[in-house]
Amino acid sequence: MRTYFTVALLVCFASAAVGEDSQLLNFNRDIRPILSGKCFACHGPDSQNRDSEYRLDTSEGAFADLGGYAGIVPGNPEASELVVRITSDDPELRMPPGEHKNPLTQQEIDLLTRWVAEGAAYSGHWAFKPVVRPQPPPASVATAGPIDDFIAAGLAQNQLTFTTAASPETLARRLYLDLTGLPPTIAELDAFLQAPDDRFEETIDRLMTSPQFAERLAMDWLDVARFADTNGYSIDDHRDMWVWRDWVIDAFKSNMRYDEFVRQQISGDLMENATDSQRIATGFLRNSMNTHEGGTIAEEYRVAAILDKVDAVSTAFMGLTMRCAQCHDHKYDPISQRDYYRFFAFFNTTSESGSGGVNGNTNPAIAVGPLLQDESSFRQACQARIASLEHVKAYPEELLADARLNWEQETLAKAEQASTFGHTLTATKAGSVPSFPTPGPGKVPGLSWIWANPQGAGEFAWFRKTFELTKVPSHAQLFVSCDNEAEIWINGKRLGFNPDWRTPSVFDLGPLLAEGQNLIAVAGKDWEKGGSKAALMALAAFSDGSYLGTDASWSVATQVGADWNQAGELKGFEPASVVAPFGAAPYGDVFNKLEAADETRQHIALIAALRKPDSQRNREEQNLVAAEFAKTNSDMSKLLLTINGEIDVLQKSIDSGRTSVMVMKDDALHRKTAMLERGQYDQPGEIVDAGIPSIFGSLPDSTPPNRMALANWLTDPSNPLTARVAVNRYWQLLFGTGLVKTSEDFGSQGEWPSHPELLDWLAADFVESGWDVRTLIKTMMMSRTYRQSSNVNGRLLELDPYNRLYARAPRYRLSAEAIRDSELAIAGLLNWEIGGPSVFPPQPLGLWKEVSHFGYGGFFSAQHYFPDRDEQVYRRSLYTFWKRTSPPPVMTTFDAPTRETCTARRSLTNTPLQALVLMNAPQFVDASRGLAARMLRANESMEGQISYGFRLATSREPSSEELAILTTAYQKQLAYFDASADRTASFLSGQVDDDNQPGSEEQNASDRSTLDPLKKANDSKFAAMSCVASLILNLDETITRE
């Protein structure tokens, strides 16, 4: 009795509410979200996990006869079991049950009760209904077209109207930021302001034909398509997909129809006589992650890649969370697990193996040339990257601190201390001693191992050999092998040291020889102090092909004076004794040990290179130093593996003029698709054929169920989702939030459209325009809704805090890419080059190292971050190399996703880290100095300079108060720097090039005229203006779309 009294009371309240608000409830707007959020989990479409046979996700289920009673009796809440249960005080009867921890609020109970009282009008989900172009409502205010008519009607219902138009300066900046992701230049701004009304549409048309517009649209699509330059998962090594990114830019650049844009990315390879460009388009589907990590199961990851394709396609083009049906029927939307695997089957016939390629792409892949660059520019880009890698190899200090420099000093010190190689030794121009010309059999008669006696006994033996030269040979070398060690002199000058007969030494004789008489002097030593056999074998080779080797003609002594190695006749020397002929045991053919001699020659070249300053070493010497240092330093060894591996890949691209891109290829048509129990790759169940979700019908019987059929169904004008999802995403691009806020979810858990009729009108108009993206965006921009001011008052904030009614223009922070690109453009540093391989701007040291995979003895690419140099670091952000496990930190600080999965809508946060990035990140410091340089050149007066910089950043003149604040800041900073030249020099020491390009001043020279003032490292005015420029670039207005 108590329950029915409660229901009756609620009905009274509901009736009162109807009296106050004559507008009837809308099922999809007001009721479905409640049922979906609180009831569908147990009473929805998931047949495997429903807790009850009573269903609320269909009208048939909701109004079904339950055996003498009904869950919903239209117009009669008291007789409706649903109302009885949701209002019951009995915990056993109350719905939802208490253990579900998700109770209905009182407002939701009131709405459900009122809905039943009003007749319980039930309708299918709005997004699954066909798109029908609605008639725009009449407007009571001036409008510029149907968009405004729909918006005005919503405003009128809430006693609101449009805000006044934004100022011309604001509109100009808004247009440029929305269409290019960059602010206007002063010249562009002035041209617009001459006739704002006339130039508004003209500016839209002009910007839409610019490459920057194509880049702007591509930025958002890269998130949706989960584009990255690495494979993901734990190893996350390099892959080449940048050509697909350039295909996206090119598609927007040519204003490709959106339906064709969809078709090519899903089924370009299946098109008749498919071109390379159409095959490249299918890289959209190949942007899935993959791995080749040891111990992984290929089939598991092959299935995972297809699951990702299902998610990407269903989210990007349908706005559905189909992934929720991988393990069981969808709990909220009418998508069964069977539907899911029928959709899965469209992608299950490609030849992807599931085992990822190492340090590159995984088949199927094709070799292609660049799309947006010519071959010459492509090769230059590869060569520039190689130069950056070679620079890191030669100057690893940023990564390894002073380890290399300390090793060089220690190596030189040891060489000098041991006198291993005298200062008279020289290397060839190539940086190493030529290989020793080993004589053939019989070429040197009598060549022998010699000592002071035939037994080879005695701790020491001193040898001399005098010989005549009619002229100095162009080159000559001396091979020495002594058991146990020997020190060698030529013409009284020390040549070097042989450490052991097992490691022969080869010396360059050329610089020490002279015409006439010459002397070779060798001091031999036995380590056992005469207790074992000792012997010497030496052989001089001359450029004319002649040889001079050790034999009985050499002289030997067992005791000598200080002048024993000088020219002239000396007493105490006797003919040497032959211990063994060359080749005899125990020595054998020591020429076979020339590998050790090669190491000796290499060491000669190394010491010669180390004696040179860094800047004077040639490429070969730098490589030699790096290789030798790597032998002693494990971190350098890992760096070298990575760098040399990447250089090899780049060199192949230079040689061929081509790169690789992963594509789709249906060459596994025999593969059957099974429903996977609980979504597990190794638990196959029922076999299914490819097909679309049953809620949308089926493909024509005459159509082969492949990706081409799927693409054609998606782009059929009758498809209820594709056009709606697309126009919503472009509305989101311009207004910050879509008409459907949850642009990734048009299902029951998604948000009801703020203006459903407008959404349908835009979708219908989009299709009728020929799926023309430019026409769609222009239509939105020409509206009064778009041109409003973003200024807001207290009443608007109270009535519509999130601006879902559009009584004002939205105001939101720019995307991560737009912030960085805008500040570089304002500073005059932005590199406007279009397309090409990804680039590596500077980022904090060690970020990649924290997540990199070093458990493998070989080479894995993309484990170390090596920044680029010169103008490449100022390319637009969409060209920045994207590592999934450690994306560019500036981007992620400003809410960029990892791109491991499809992302249709970024989060928007405000954190202290963002302010720190803007103030201190190297490229933002560069931007402040670049802007300061422009300001100082723009005007003679300090006020004029500051006003110029402020206008560059915000597109408007500063107010008198703003100018006074910035002027005061400049004067304080100027006094600070004027007080100390050292302070100024220290502040400016981290110049643009110094920050990003370690090395000498000559190596860091830049021809960018914007940076000319940076050469004045003691310029206090420049330092002070840099501080003011930093303030301007950190303004909220600078990083905000007004």
KEFI-667458 format. One line per 5 residues: their letters; for each residue y, x, z of C-alpha. Coordinates in pm, whole numbers, plus 50000, padded with zeros to 5 digits. Example, Ala and Ser with C-alpha at 12.3 -4.5 7.8 and 13.67 -1.06 7.14 Angstrom:
AS = 49550 51230 50780  49894 51367 50714
//
This chain:
MRTYF = 50000 50000 50000  50229 50289 50084  50177 50449 49742  50264 50134 49555  50575 50092 49769
TVALL = 50678 50445 49673  50618 50369 49305  50821 50050 49327  51103 50239 49494  51096 50502 49221
VCFAS = 51106 50233 48956  51420 50098 49115  51574 50444 49106  51466 50488 48747  51618 50152 48652
AAVGE = 51942 50252 48816  51940 50575 48621  51892 50385 48297  52192 50177 48387  52402 50485 48437
DSQLL = 52273 50654 48121  52201 50419 47835  52048 50697 47626  51670 50668 47622  51460 50966 47709
NFNRD = 51328 51175 47424  50960 51260 47467  50975 51604 47306  51297 51700 47479  51251 51549 47824
IRPIL = 50882 51478 47886  50663 51715 47684  50804 52026 47860  50704 51876 48196  50356 51781 48083
SGKCF = 50307 52116 47912  50428 52319 48208  50259 52120 48486  49971 51919 48336  49831 52064 48012
ACHGP = 49643 52344 48186  49396 52083 48316  49467 51787 48088  49549 51966 47763  49389 52098 47447
DSQNR = 49166 52368 47604  48823 52205 47578  48641 52493 47750  48856 52498 48062  48985 52143 48108
DSEYR = 48935 52017 48462  48933 51657 48349  48840 51447 48047  49173 51272 48075  49414 51428 47825
LDTSE = 49791 51418 47812  49839 51634 47502  49756 51350 47263  49871 50988 47255  49511 50871 47224
GAFAD = 49417 51051 47542  49731 50962 47734  49694 50585 47679  49312 50573 47689  49127 50308 47890
LGGYA = 48978 50492 48187  48741 50212 48285  48951 49927 48412  49270 50121 48450  49490 50351 48242
GIVPG = 49674 50672 48304  49986 50532 48138  50070 50165 48097  50389 50151 47890  50666 49971 48076
NPEAS = 50462 49939 48397  50482 50242 48628  50309 50054 48911  49996 50010 48697  50003 50363 48559
ELVVR = 49759 50598 48732  49975 50895 48629  50272 50764 48827  50048 50666 49117  49903 51017 49135
ITSDD = 50226 51214 49101  50389 51006 49377  50093 50989 49613  50125 51127 49966  49747 51175 49986
PELRM = 49663 51544 49917  49330 51434 49768  49503 51215 49511  49827 51403 49452  49875 51557 49110
PPGEH = 49907 51839 49034  49665 51947 49310  49816 52160 49580  49593 52457 49505  49757 52491 49163
KNPLT = 50077 52608 49332  50285 52443 49061  50413 52110 49201  50638 51868 49020  50998 51863 49133
QQEID = 51152 51536 49237  51363 51536 48922  51050 51574 48709  50877 51290 48896  51180 51070 48836
LLTRW = 51182 51155 48465  50813 51078 48420  50849 50751 48607  51156 50655 48404  50977 50744 48082
VAEGA = 50686 50512 48163  50933 50241 48263  51116 50277 47932  50794 50219 47741  50636 50567 47738
AYSGH = 50729 50644 47376  50496 50923 47272  50531 51147 46967  50370 51454 46825  50523 51793 46886
WAFKP = 50854 51814 46704  50787 52156 46543  50468 52031 46375  50642 51741 46199  50756 51786 45837
VVRPQ = 51111 51904 45786  51331 51620 45665  51694 51684 45587  51892 51462 45829  52223 51303 45741
PPPAS = 52508 51482 45920  52674 51250 46175  53037 51149 46130  53277 51376 46314  53591 51272 46499
VATAG = 53745 51619 46464  53815 51848 46171  53501 52026 46054  53416 52274 45782  53076 52134 45689
PIDDF = 52751 51983 45812  52694 52252 46076  53019 52153 46246  52935 51784 46213  52616 51829 46415
IAAGL = 52785 52054 46670  53083 51820 46705  52855 51523 46772  52689 51710 47057  53023 51814 47198
AQNQL = 53157 51458 47183  52858 51330 47381  52962 51569 47657  53336 51496 47628  53402 51838 47478
TFTTA = 53551 51968 47155  53580 52295 46964  53775 52583 47111  54061 52721 46903  53983 52972 46630
ASPET = 53949 53337 46721  54231 53574 46634  54216 53736 46288  54145 54075 46449  53853 53930 46644
LARRL = 53718 53751 46338  53733 54067 46129  53547 54269 46389  53296 53987 46438  53223 53973 46065
YLDLT = 53166 54345 46035  52952 54372 46346  52739 54071 46253  52691 54171 45890  52672 54551 45913
GLPPT = 52626 54638 46280  52943 54850 46252  53311 54785 46330  53567 54777 46048  53770 55084 45964
IAELD = 54146 55071 46009  54188 55034 45632  53936 54748 45616  54101 54578 45912  54450 54606 45763
AFLQA = 54329 54467 45430  54174 54167 45606  54484 54098 45815  54707 54074 45509  54558 53731 45434
PDDRF = 54288 53639 45688  54220 53288 45559  54187 53402 45200  53991 53717 45278  53740 53563 45518
EETID = 53495 53441 45255  53569 53735 45027  53483 53975 45309  53153 53797 45373  53058 53823 45006
RLMTS = 53156 54189 44984  52977 54296 45299  52659 54114 45198  52631 54337 44891  52665 54657 45095
PQFAE = 52368 54875 45195  52481 54843 45556  52412 54467 45544  52055 54539 45434  52019 54793 45715
RLAMD = 52157 54539 45964  51901 54274 45870  51623 54531 45863  51692 54636 46223  51582 54299 46360
WLDVA = 51279 54282 46132  51150 54618 46256  51108 54463 46602  50925 54163 46461  50703 54384 46245
RFADT = 50634 54629 46535  50734 54921 46312  50692 55267 46461  50636 55626 46352  50334 55679 46578
NGYSI = 49991 55524 46615  50021 55407 46975  49764 55407 47255  49710 55726 47456  49731 55993 47187
DDHRD = 50013 55818 47001  50029 56077 46725  50233 56071 46406  50192 55830 46117  50394 55785 45795
MWVWR = 50524 55430 45753  50891 55496 45683  50847 55398 45318  50758 55048 45436  51078 55046 45645
DWVID = 51270 55142 45332  51093 54861 45144  51236 54616 45399  51587 54757 45351  51546 54740 44975
AFKSN = 51425 54380 44995  51739 54275 45183  51952 54495 44958  51829 54305 44652  51848 53968 44833
MRYDE = 51478 53901 44781  51393 53535 44834  51259 53483 45183  50944 53312 45057  50875 53613 44837
FVRQQ = 50954 53841 45131  50681 53663 45325  50430 53652 45040  50454 54020 44957  50415 54134 45317
ISGDL = 50106 53920 45367  49940 53946 45027  50128 54185 44801  49811 54375 44718  49643 54055 44597
MENAT = 49916 53967 44350  49837 53989 43982  49887 54345 43856  50024 54440 44196  50289 54711 44185
DSQRI = 50321 54997 44432  50617 54815 44584  50411 54502 44644  50132 54707 44799  50383 54890 45018
ATGFL = 50503 54550 45144  50164 54489 45307  50245 54773 45543  50376 54487 45759  50015 54411 45845
RNSMN = 49926 54780 45888  50189 54840 46157  49918 54769 46413  49833 55044 46659  49518 55253 46614
THEGG = 49348 55549 46779  49099 55826 46720  49057 55921 47085  48714 56055 47172  48478 55800 47321
TIAEE = 48649 55498 47166  48442 55245 46973  48565 55199 46617  48465 54832 46592  48653 54749 46912
YRVAA = 48974 54892 46774  48919 54744 46429  48901 54402 46591  49205 54482 46808  49407 54563 46495
ILDKV = 49317 54226 46343  49406 54046 46666  49744 54214 46638  49782 54093 46278  49710 53737 46386
DAVST = 49974 53768 46658  50232 53923 46425  50191 53667 46147  50176 53365 46377  50479 53481 46577
AFMGL = 50692 53612 46291  50644 53328 46046  50515 53033 46252  50673 53085 46593  50340 53021 46764
TMRCA = 50153 53198 47043  49818 53186 46867  49698 53485 47071  49645 53242 47358  49347 53099 47168
QCHDH = 49163 53431 47133  48937 53370 47433  48944 52989 47461  49124 52690 47319  49500 52711 47359
KYDPI = 49599 52553 47689  49925 52407 47561  49922 52380 47183  49667 52207 46955  49509 52535 46843
SQRDY = 49141 52572 46915  48950 52895 46947  48778 52799 46623  49121 52767 46458  49205 53112 46588
YRFFA = 48904 53284 46434  48941 53097 46108  49292 53246 46095  49146 53583 46201  48914 53566 45898
FFNTT = 49208 53599 45656  49250 53960 45770  48887 54049 45836  48803 54158 45481  49014 54471 45468
SESGS = 48849 54813 45482  49020 54942 45796  48755 55130 45987  48895 55105 46339  48888 55483 46373
GGVNG = 49243 55605 46330  49343 55901 46119  49428 56223 46300  49797 56318 46278  49858 56079 45993
NTNPA = 49770 55757 45821  49444 55565 45828  49289 55436 45507  49351 55229 45310  49668 55418 45221
IAVGP = 49847 55511 44900  50063 55805 44797  50409 55697 44683  50748 55843 44614  51060 55751 44812
LLQDE = 51213 55409 44749  51576 55458 44849  51612 55830 44783  51560 56030 44467  51295 56303 44481
SSFRQ = 51555 56575 44525  51708 56405 44829  51361 56341 44970  51267 56707 44937  51596 56811 45093
ACQAR = 51528 56580 45389  51185 56740 45435  51335 57088 45409  51602 56999 45664  51330 56887 45903
IASLE = 51138 57210 45847  51455 57406 45922  51492 57217 46251  51131 57293 46343  51165 57659 46250
HVKAY = 51476 57676 46465  51287 57541 46767  51010 57790 46699  51257 58077 46698  51466 57945 46990
PEELL = 51236 57754 47230  51470 57804 47527  51554 57434 47564  51185 57362 47610  51067 57677 47783
ADARL = 51384 57804 47953  51396 58187 47952  51023 58244 47912  51052 58389 47561  51347 58611 47644
NWEQE = 51170 58745 47951  50855 58812 47750  51052 58997 47482  51215 59219 47741  50884 59292 47914
TLAKA = 50708 59365 47583  50978 59607 47472  50983 59775 47810  50606 59830 47802  50624 59967 47451
EQAST = 50893 60215 47544  50729 60312 47874  50392 60377 47715  50561 60541 47415  50307 60360 47210
FGHTL = 50525 60367 46904  50810 60610 46862  51149 60522 46735  51079 60700 46409  50824 60437 46300
TATKA = 50951 60184 46048  50812 59865 45907  50823 59755 45547  51076 59504 45420  50818 59232 45472
GSVPS = 50817 59317 45841  50477 59489 45866  50302 59814 45771  50101 59793 45445  49722 59770 45477
FPTPG = 49543 60107 45480  49378 60191 45142  49018 60250 45245  48859 60525 45027  48543 60455 44830
PGKVP = 48217 60645 44882  48254 61018 44809  48629 60987 44761  48696 61225 45056  48429 61500 45056
GLSWI = 48360 61654 45396  48532 61382 45595  48399 61437 45948  48432 61376 46317  48560 61702 46469
WANPQ = 48612 61858 46815  48638 62203 46971  48257 62250 46957  47966 62082 46774  47855 61910 47094
GAGEF = 48186 61730 47133  48215 61865 47484  48538 61917 47673  48809 61696 47820  49095 61803 47587
AWFRK = 49127 61928 47232  49447 62000 47038  49431 61985 46658  49661 62109 46381  49654 62065 46004
TFELT = 49913 62218 45773  49949 62091 45415  50193 62123 45123  50380 61846 44938  50562 61912 44612
KVPSH = 50755 61590 44668  50773 61319 44933  50538 61032 44839  50678 60681 44806  50450 60583 45090
AQLFV = 50188 60750 45306  49974 60637 45597  49762 60802 45862  49441 60645 45993  49337 60779 46337
SCDNE = 49024 60704 46542  48959 60915 46851  48679 60905 47107  48841 60845 47350  49218 60856 47282
AEIWI = 49476 61058 47089  49848 61116 47058  49986 61212 46718  50285 61414 46595  50417 61476 46243
NGKRL = 50636 61780 46182  50709 61807 46550  50804 61443 46594  50590 61206 46791  50428 60942 46571
GFNPD = 50224 60730 46807  49910 60675 47008  49549 60574 46933  49403 60398 47239  49032 60409 47150
WRTPS = 48799 60490 46857  48696 60121 46855  49056 60028 46781  49173 60255 46498  49547 60301 46452
VFDLG = 49734 60311 46124  50076 60477 46110  50350 60495 45851  50401 60865 45765  50667 60820 45501
PLLAE = 50987 60870 45703  50858 61189 45869  50726 61380 45566  50920 61647 45377  50887 61855 45062
GQNLI = 50701 62177 45123  50496 62247 45431  50406 61963 45669  50213 61957 45995  49985 61695 46149
AVAGK = 49924 61763 46521  49683 61560 46735  49609 61580 47107  49264 61435 47186  49125 61342 47524
DWEKG = 48783 61247 47662  48798 60982 47938  48490 61127 48107  48663 61466 48150  48415 61633 47924
GSKAA = 48115 61450 48061  48045 61265 47734  48071 61329 47360  48425 61335 47221  48545 61347 46859
LMALA = 48840 61286 46629  48849 61135 46281  49178 61117 46092  49260 61041 45731  49597 61056 45556
AFSDG = 49639 60844 45241  49919 60914 44993  50078 60698 44725  49930 60913 44445  49580 60815 44558
SYLGT = 49499 61147 44727  49361 61183 45079  49364 61445 45354  49090 61403 45616  48954 61580 45922
DASWS = 48699 61854 45847  48627 62217 45945  48956 62332 45785  49150 62177 46073  49242 62406 46363
VATQV = 49160 62334 46727  49240 62479 47068  49137 62393 47421  49448 62536 47584  49802 62523 47434
GADWN = 50162 62593 47514  50459 62354 47489  50521 62439 47122  50168 62362 47004  50287 62073 46783
QAGEL = 50563 62270 46608  50546 62442 46268  50454 62810 46246  50164 63041 46324  50019 62992 46673
KGFEP = 49762 63197 46860  49455 63043 47025  49365 62800 46742  49024 62831 46577  48853 62633 46299
ASVVA = 48736 62292 46424  48369 62214 46470  48202 61921 46295  48047 61688 46553  47915 61440 46293
PFGAA = 47982 61350 45931  48180 61034 45867  47956 60728 45887  47697 60887 46119  47592 60744 46455
PYGDV = 47726 60654 46697  48052 60582 46514  47937 60436 46186  48196 60317 45932  48506 60283 46148
FNKLE = 48699 60148 45851  48519 59825 45931  48726 59815 46246  49049 59792 46048  49106 59441 46192
AADET = 49206 59622 46508  49422 59848 46296  49581 59539 46146  49669 59432 46499  49824 59773 46550
RQHIA = 50034 59733 46238  50131 59386 46353  50235 59530 46687  50450 59784 46505  50620 59502 46317
LIAAL = 50656 59302 46640  50831 59584 46823  51056 59639 46522  51144 59268 46524  51205 59259 46899
RKPDS = 51453 59544 46867  51669 59324 46647  51905 59055 46784  51778 58699 46734  52032 58622 46464
QRNRE = 51929 58926 46252  51556 58844 46235  51430 58702 45909  51196 58402 45893  50880 58617 45885
EQNLV = 50993 58816 46188  51077 58495 46378  50732 58358 46302  50569 58682 46414  50759 58683 46744
AAEFA = 50674 58317 46803  50305 58372 46727  50276 58674 46956  50465 58501 47235  50231 58201 47201
KTNSD = 49934 58428 47276  50073 58486 47624  50227 58143 47696  50017 57824 47684  50320 57599 47651
MSKLL = 50443 57796 47351  50093 57786 47209  50099 57405 47220  50446 57399 47069  50340 57627 46789
LTING = 50035 57417 46705  50253 57108 46680  50536 57272 46488  50314 57450 46236  50107 57135 46187
EIDVL = 50417 56927 46116  50553 57192 45882  50227 57187 45686  50252 56809 45642  50616 56833 45535
QKSID = 50542 57115 45294  50278 56902 45121  50539 56628 45076  50783 56881 44931  50520 57012 44690
SGRTS = 50414 56666 44571  50741 56476 44605  50539 56196 44765  50445 56058 45103  50177 55823 45229
VMVMK = 50195 55463 45348  49920 55243 45490  49850 54923 45296  49606 54633 45287  49302 54635 45061
DDALH = 49038 54362 45054  48728 54567 44981  48509 54435 45263  48466 54083 45126  48105 54080 45243
RKTAM = 48208 54088 45608  48147 53763 45796  48379 53640 46068  48230 53523 46393  48402 53353 46682
LERGQ = 48403 53608 46963  48287 53485 47300  48574 53531 47546  48744 53734 47274  48504 54026 47317
YDQPG = 48448 54231 47002  48074 54273 47071  48000 53910 47160  47981 53730 46822  47915 53358 46809
EIVDA = 47945 53093 46540  48031 53215 46189  48350 53060 46048  48536 53063 45719  48901 53149 45676
GIPSI = 49138 52856 45723  49463 52734 45873  49485 52555 46212  49343 52206 46178  49661 52045 46315
FGSLP = 49820 52137 45981  49538 52007 45761  49344 52243 45536  49383 52458 45228  49306 52297 44891
DSTPP = 48936 52311 44805  49017 52490 44480  49199 52774 44660  49003 53087 44759  49060 53125 45134
NRMAL = 49226 53467 45131  49559 53616 45236  49722 53495 44915  49629 53138 45006  49768 53192 45355
ANWLT = 50094 53329 45217  50129 53039 44975  50065 52788 45254  50323 52953 45478  50587 52941 45206
DPSNP = 50507 52592 45082  50819 52376 45132  50604 52127 45318  50511 52379 45587  50682 52253 45905
LTARV = 50729 52589 46069  50822 52874 45834  51173 52763 45737  51255 52641 46089  51147 52970 46242
AVNRY = 51343 53173 45986  51673 52985 46013  51645 52991 46391  51611 53368 46388  51917 53407 46164
WQLLF = 52111 53173 46392  52004 53400 46675  52136 53699 46479  52484 53546 46459  52505 53348 46783
GTGLV = 52300 53565 47017  52059 53282 47098  51860 53065 46858  51895 52688 46836  51546 52721 46980
KTSED = 51606 52976 47253  51240 53079 47256  51244 53205 46898  50897 53350 46948  50750 53018 47066
FGSQG = 50800 52686 46887  50500 52541 47073  50487 52314 47373  50587 52592 47610  50888 52678 47398
EWPSH = 51234 52540 47461  51352 52218 47299  51614 52289 47029  51971 52254 47145  52045 52077 46813
PELLD = 51718 51965 46652  51885 51778 46366  52095 52084 46282  51783 52301 46285  51613 52068 46038
WLAAD = 51922 52046 45819  51944 52426 45801  51571 52457 45730  51584 52200 45449  51899 52355 45302
FVESG = 51740 52701 45320  51440 52591 45117  51653 52402 44867  51876 52708 44819  51572 52901 44695
WDVRT = 51508 53058 45035  51834 53252 44993  51907 53448 45311  52261 53538 45210  52347 53175 45137
LIKTM = 52203 53072 45472  52402 53330 45668  52720 53259 45475  52683 52886 45544  52667 52961 45916
MMSRT = 52962 53198 45903  53189 52961 45711  53157 52700 45985  53424 52623 46239  53156 52675 46501
YRQSS = 53125 53041 46403  53500 53104 46385  53581 52981 46737  53724 53201 47005  53484 53325 47271
NVNGR = 53740 53267 47545  53607 53042 47819  53761 52839 48100  53619 52722 48429  53532 52373 48305
LLELD = 53331 52507 48012  53148 52750 48237  53058 52467 48472  52948 52221 48203  52779 52466 47967
PYNRL = 52729 52807 48130  52490 52930 47860  52694 52792 47568  52411 52576 47433  52663 52316 47312
YARAP = 52873 52573 47122  53214 52462 47245  53307 52829 47210  53184 53133 47023  52921 53337 47205
RYRLS = 53015 53667 47359  52734 53918 47409  52667 54288 47434  52578 54460 47110  52222 54572 47044
AEAIR = 52120 54926 47133  52138 55032 46768  52478 54873 46712  52625 55039 47022  52518 55388 46916
DSELA = 52601 55340 46548  52939 55184 46623  53047 55463 46854  52943 55728 46602  53132 55540 46329
IAGLL = 53442 55507 46547  53421 55883 46610  53391 55959 46239  53049 56119 46292  52814 55859 46143
NWEIG = 52595 55984 45860  52588 55700 45603  52282 55824 45411  52041 55544 45319  51663 55561 45361
GPSVF = 51422 55850 45387  51199 56000 45657  51276 55926 46020  51507 56163 46206  51519 56312 46555
PPQPL = 51854 56289 46736  51873 56468 47072  51716 56311 47379  51650 56432 47735  51399 56713 47757
GLWKE = 51043 56647 47860  51020 56271 47805  50740 56295 47552  50563 56556 47758  50516 56304 48039
VSHFG = 50307 56074 47818  50168 56317 47563  49802 56392 47510  49722 56761 47565  49353 56729 47648
YGGFF = 49253 56842 47301  49221 57203 47194  49345 57134 46844  49665 56992 46708  49798 56644 46781
SAQHY = 50132 56565 46623  50422 56385 46796  50340 56526 47139  50658 56734 47167  51005 56614 47070
FPDRD = 51193 56860 46851  51551 56744 46782  51704 56772 46439  52017 56968 46365  52340 56922 46173
EQVYR = 52428 56583 46024  52075 56443 46049  52129 56370 46419  52404 56122 46327  52196 55899 46098
RSLYT = 52190 55528 46176  51962 55428 46461  51707 55240 46250  51609 55580 46105  51537 55731 46448
FWKRT = 51177 55842 46498  51002 55579 46710  50721 55684 46944  50557 55377 47093  50467 55526 47432
SPPPV = 50812 55681 47469  51071 55513 47244  51420 55662 47208  51562 55646 47561  51909 55534 47455
MTTFD = 51749 55242 47272  51524 55134 47558  51806 55164 47812  51981 54896 47608  51669 54675 47591
APTRE = 51496 54784 47272  51121 54704 47285  50839 54957 47255  50721 54794 46930  50363 54800 47047
TCTAR = 50353 54427 46971  50559 54175 46776  50899 54107 46938  51108 53820 46803  51367 53820 47083
RSLTN = 51494 54107 47292  51578 54077 47657  51938 54136 47758  52008 54325 48080  52297 54497 48249
TPLQA = 52208 54805 48453  52387 55111 48595  52182 55330 48361  52363 55182 48064  52699 55296 48196
LVLMN = 52557 55642 48264  52428 55666 47908  52765 55571 47763  52941 55832 47973  52697 56120 47966
APQFV = 52437 56101 47689  52500 56393 47449  52571 56182 47142  52815 55961 47330  52991 56275 47454
DASRG = 52997 56389 47091  53149 56054 46998  53426 56088 47257  53518 56429 47115  53498 56308 46758
LAARM = 53724 56015 46843  53964 56246 47026  53985 56463 46716  54073 56161 46504  54331 56044 46756
LRANE = 54505 56383 46770  54533 56398 46392  54648 56038 46351  54991 56052 46512  55245 56289 46655
SMEGQ = 55312 56087 46970  55070 56056 47256  55117 55678 47269  55050 55652 46897  54735 55861 46929
ISYGF = 54598 55645 47209  54687 55322 47028  54509 55448 46717  54190 55526 46909  54202 55193 47091
RLATS = 54238 55007 46762  53953 55200 46603  53725 55087 46884  53841 54728 46942  54015 54632 46614
REPSS = 54333 54537 46799  54642 54700 46943  54636 54771 47317  54859 54560 47538  55146 54736 47713
EELAI = 54947 54729 48037  54637 54874 47870  54844 55144 47701  55008 55234 48032  54668 55273 48202
LTTAY = 54534 55495 47926  54856 55699 47909  54842 55761 48282  54480 55867 48252  54570 56110 47974
QKQLA = 54854 56265 48173  54631 56313 48479  54361 56475 48273  54611 56696 48091  54751 56822 48420
YFDAS = 54397 56887 48539  54307 57095 48235  54647 57269 48206  54594 57403 48555  54296 57613 48447
ADRTA = 54202 57758 48110  53854 57828 48247  53818 57465 48348  53913 57354 47996  53678 57604 47833
SFLSG = 53396 57492 48062  53456 57126 47981  53454 57191 47609  53167 57442 47613  52917 57169 47539
QVDDD = 53056 57101 47196  52885 56871 46950  52686 57149 46788  52630 57350 47105  52467 57052 47274
NQPGS = 52224 56984 46996  52169 57316 46824  52080 57611 47047  52158 57946 46893  52451 58163 46794
EEQNA = 52796 58038 46702  52728 58131 46341  52413 57920 46339  52597 57630 46501  52889 57625 46256
SDRST = 52969 57280 46119  53164 57188 45810  53246 56843 45942  53625 56832 45932  53632 56574 46212
LDPLK = 53520 56843 46451  53780 57107 46359  53967 57071 46691  53647 57156 46874  53690 57515 46764
KANDS = 53980 57539 47010  53766 57571 47320  54073 57618 47543  54275 57326 47411  54371 57125 47717
KFAAM = 54519 56846 47503  54193 56802 47322  54001 56801 47649  54233 56542 47802  54219 56321 47492
SCVAS = 53839 56344 47494  53844 56192 47841  54065 55908 47722  53842 55859 47418  53544 55832 47651
LILNL = 53726 55562 47849  53793 55368 47530  53433 55397 47412  53313 55278 47754  53524 54962 47746
DETIT = 53326 54640 47774  53515 54520 47468  53395 54818 47263  53028 54742 47317  53062 54364 47302
RE = 53060 54123 47012  53354 53895 47094
//
